[in-house]
Amino acid sequence: MVHLLQEQRTGTGLRVLMVTSDWLWNSWGGPAVFIARQAEFLRREGVEVDLFPFRGARNPANYANAWQEVQHRLDRGSYDLVHAQFGQSGLTALPKRVPLVVTFRGDDLEGIIGEKGRYVPAGWLLRMISRTVARQADASIVVAEHMKQHLPRSVNAHVLPSGLDLDLFRPEPQDEVRRRLGLPAGERLVLFVGNPHLARKRYALAQQAVELVSRTIPARLVIGWEKTHQEIVAMMNACDALVCTSMQEGSPNAVKEAMACNLPVVSVPVGDVPLRIGGVEGCELCANDRVETIAAGLERVLRRGGRSKGRRAVENLDERLLTLRLIDIYRSVVPTPKAAAFERNLAHAS
């Protein structure tokens, strides 16, 4: 690896400009932790990643400023490709000057759900922009198979979910974690991870389901929001179940992270969750999103007790493995001599 990093500094390794309109704007990390993790794991494999985060905030002026900055960086840097996180971020790399890879992560292709739980007009514009960017990209990536249906037919996308840091998200004895967090040993706790004020997460539906369960089994809903990843790991090991009630998702990280901790998951059929938890012992895939159905699933999990066998089902989502797949996608779009040189360096390092 030392030799690879030395070669990289002489200009024979891949250099990537990663652009994202979603970033770690909060001290607790924010929803873009998976982007930071992807960049870090790429660096570990010898890819030189320069990150350019900006606040899109649905403001055309912000995107115009971001476009100028990306063009400036391309002027002064010998980048081999641009990797845009989210379809709208890809606008900053057009017209293309180097190969463009775009990762679509959810509402950029599926639309934006507003406060009333309905799709808003801005979402249709975002979808149109994302489809336009996909046509221009040299490689398109979606985080779940079902998202392909929202792309133009001419676009053949790779499916690459967000990976997991399995060294961080791992099972711990529940009683020890509860003592550390000061939580009662016998209380049944249901975890909800996500912004409770975001309409598409449907926090109220989770509340109603837990309230219904509590009529027969005392249970309490715990919110995992504005927490660091370390805090989320502790909460997942302390709780008895994770509930997912979202009306729209790509490949929800909270579900996969809970599985890595062997925390039982009860979820409505959304995104790629049916693929992830279907048939996994200890998890419950609800047939629909009725509150009674969700409550019944939670009650079965809480009565059964114990942990799930989810970790075994997500081992193939190890960030290290997915990073190598992403590097293969990078290789497929860079000029052949550069890709061959990087492949030789990577083989030598390993």
Secondary structure, DSSP 8 states (H G I E B T S, - for coil): -HHHHHHHHTT-S-EEEEEES----STT--TTHHHHHHHHHHHHTT-EEEEEE---TT-HHHHHHHHHHHHHHHHHS--SEEEEESGGGGGGG-S-SS-EEEEE-SHHHH--B-TTSSB-HHHHHHHHHHHHHHHH-SEEEESSGGGGGGS-TT---EE----B-TTTS----HHHHHHHHT--SS--EEEEES-TT-GGG-HHHHHHHHHHHTTTS--EEEEE-S--HHHHHHHHHHSSEEEE--S--SS-HHHHHHHHTT--EEE-S-TTHHHHHTT-TT-EE-SS--HHHHHHHHHHHHHH-S--SHHHHHGGGBHHHHHHHHHHHHHHHS-HHHHHHHHHHHHHH-
